Amino acid sequence: EKLANVQGIFRLNKQLVPALQKRRVLLLDDIVTSGATMTEAGLCLQEKGVDVLGMACAAGGMRSS
């Protein structure tokens, strides 16, 4: 459900695409709970041909049920 809530929220600046396509990218976030936001960001980059090496966060959060 969380992934559906964040689907399509990211847009990549068209002027940055050529430079990013020549680089390898590591996504960083301060906190991750479900991982949906970071996953969506990674998908946005990959759809434009950016090589996403991985994802990392400083802390994990607990999801309430």
Backbone bond lengths (Angstrom), bond angles and torsions (degrees), N, CA, C in turn:
res aa  C-N    CA-C-N  psi(-1)  N-CA   C-N-CA  omega(-1)  CA-C   N-CA-C  phi
1 E - - - 1.451 - - 1.526 111.25 -
2 K 1.329 117.53 -42.87 1.468 121.19 -179.35 1.526 110.62 -61.06
3 L 1.336 117.23 -40.47 1.462 120.32 179.34 1.522 110.89 -62.18
4 A 1.301 117.34 -38.32 1.468 120.61 177.71 1.524 111.01 -65.50
5 N 1.335 117.49 -32.58 1.465 121.60 -179.95 1.523 113.05 -68.78
6 V 1.320 117.73 -27.24 1.469 120.58 -177.00 1.526 112.69 -106.05
7 Q 1.316 117.26 0.01 1.464 120.94 -177.72 1.527 110.81 -58.95
8 G 1.326 115.67 125.15 1.458 121.75 175.83 1.515 115.62 79.09
9 I 1.347 118.41 12.88 1.467 119.05 -176.96 1.522 113.44 -80.73
10 F 1.324 117.92 -15.67 1.457 120.63 -178.04 1.519 111.43 -101.72
11 R 1.320 115.21 142.12 1.462 122.62 174.18 1.522 107.34 -130.18
12 L 1.305 116.86 137.21 1.454 121.80 -179.93 1.520 109.25 -99.27
13 N 1.317 116.60 129.19 1.458 122.12 177.84 1.532 108.75 -58.78
14 K 1.323 116.25 121.29 1.474 121.07 -175.90 1.523 112.53 -58.25
15 Q 1.323 117.33 -30.09 1.465 120.63 -180.00 1.527 111.96 -71.16
16 L 1.318 117.32 -22.93 1.464 121.10 -179.58 1.523 113.48 -86.04
17 V 1.315 117.03 -20.18 1.465 121.22 -173.71 1.530 112.81 -55.28
18 P 1.339 120.70 -50.26 1.471 119.08 -178.46 1.530 113.30 -58.63
19 A 1.316 117.65 -40.10 1.465 120.47 179.92 1.526 111.21 -69.37
20 L 1.328 116.99 -39.73 1.463 120.35 -179.48 1.524 112.16 -70.39
21 Q 1.326 117.33 -30.11 1.462 120.43 179.95 1.522 111.60 -67.87
22 K 1.320 117.64 -16.86 1.463 121.97 179.62 1.524 111.78 -94.88
23 R 1.317 117.43 1.61 1.464 121.36 -175.03 1.527 111.34 -124.05
24 R 1.317 113.95 163.38 1.459 121.10 172.62 1.526 106.36 -104.12
25 V 1.321 117.07 132.91 1.457 122.05 -170.79 1.527 111.28 -116.09
26 L 1.320 115.55 138.02 1.458 122.56 172.25 1.523 106.79 -114.82
27 L 1.320 117.24 121.29 1.464 121.24 179.14 1.524 109.53 -84.46
28 L 1.328 116.00 133.90 1.460 122.06 179.22 1.518 109.40 -123.59
29 D 1.323 116.37 141.20 1.462 121.57 176.65 1.520 107.83 -139.23
30 D 1.330 116.45 153.04 1.459 119.15 -179.01 1.528 112.27 -74.75
31 I 1.321 117.00 -36.75 1.463 120.57 179.88 1.529 109.66 -148.89
32 V 1.305 116.20 142.84 1.462 121.51 178.78 1.526 107.97 -127.86
33 T 1.323 115.90 129.81 1.468 119.56 174.37 1.524 108.97 -107.97
34 S 1.312 117.48 -70.84 1.467 119.89 -179.79 1.528 112.33 -90.42
35 G 1.331 116.83 -22.70 1.462 120.71 -176.25 1.515 113.61 86.87
36 A 1.327 117.15 -2.15 1.465 120.99 -175.62 1.527 112.72 -64.73
37 T 1.325 117.25 -42.98 1.465 120.08 -178.04 1.521 110.75 -65.64
38 M 1.324 116.76 -44.70 1.457 120.15 -179.82 1.529 110.78 -66.97
39 T 1.311 116.97 -38.26 1.463 120.84 177.07 1.522 110.63 -61.31
40 E 1.308 116.84 -44.86 1.468 120.93 -179.90 1.529 111.21 -64.39
41 A 1.333 117.24 -39.38 1.464 120.65 176.91 1.528 110.45 -62.44
42 G 1.323 116.80 -43.14 1.459 121.09 178.20 1.514 112.47 -63.11
43 L 1.322 116.54 -41.47 1.468 120.41 178.25 1.524 111.37 -64.08
44 C 1.325 116.76 -39.79 1.467 121.04 178.15 1.527 110.33 -59.22
45 L 1.319 116.86 -44.88 1.464 121.08 179.14 1.529 111.30 -66.72
46 Q 1.321 117.31 -45.20 1.460 120.84 -178.56 1.523 112.15 -63.55
47 E 1.320 117.00 -35.50 1.467 120.39 178.58 1.524 111.98 -62.52
48 K 1.330 116.57 -23.81 1.468 121.49 178.73 1.527 111.65 -97.45
49 G 1.327 116.97 8.51 1.457 120.75 176.06 1.514 115.02 85.69
50 V 1.331 117.35 17.87 1.461 121.17 178.73 1.527 108.79 -86.20
51 D 1.331 116.35 135.48 1.461 122.66 179.99 1.529 109.18 -83.14
52 V 1.324 116.98 101.15 1.464 121.97 179.14 1.525 107.92 -89.63
53 L 1.335 115.79 111.11 1.464 120.82 -178.35 1.516 112.32 -70.54
54 G 1.309 115.70 -38.72 1.455 119.41 -177.83 1.509 110.82 176.96
55 M 1.325 114.16 -173.34 1.454 121.50 -178.32 1.520 108.10 -135.21
56 A 1.333 116.13 143.50 1.458 120.85 179.19 1.519 109.39 -142.07
57 C 1.333 114.98 154.17 1.465 119.06 177.27 1.521 109.45 -139.79
58 A 1.339 114.74 158.10 1.456 120.74 179.59 1.524 111.33 -80.04
59 A 1.333 116.67 -30.71 1.462 120.29 -177.26 1.518 109.87 -152.78
60 G 1.299 115.51 155.65 1.458 121.29 174.88 1.516 109.11 -109.71
61 G 1.291 116.34 148.40 1.458 120.68 179.21 1.512 110.76 -111.03
62 M 1.299 115.66 160.28 1.460 120.62 177.16 1.514 108.98 -95.22
63 R 1.308 115.64 133.10 1.461 120.27 176.46 1.519 108.66 -86.89
64 S 1.319 115.67 137.08 1.463 118.45 174.71 1.519 108.78 -87.53
65 S 1.315 116.14 147.42 1.459 118.58 -178.33 1.501 112.66 -99.25
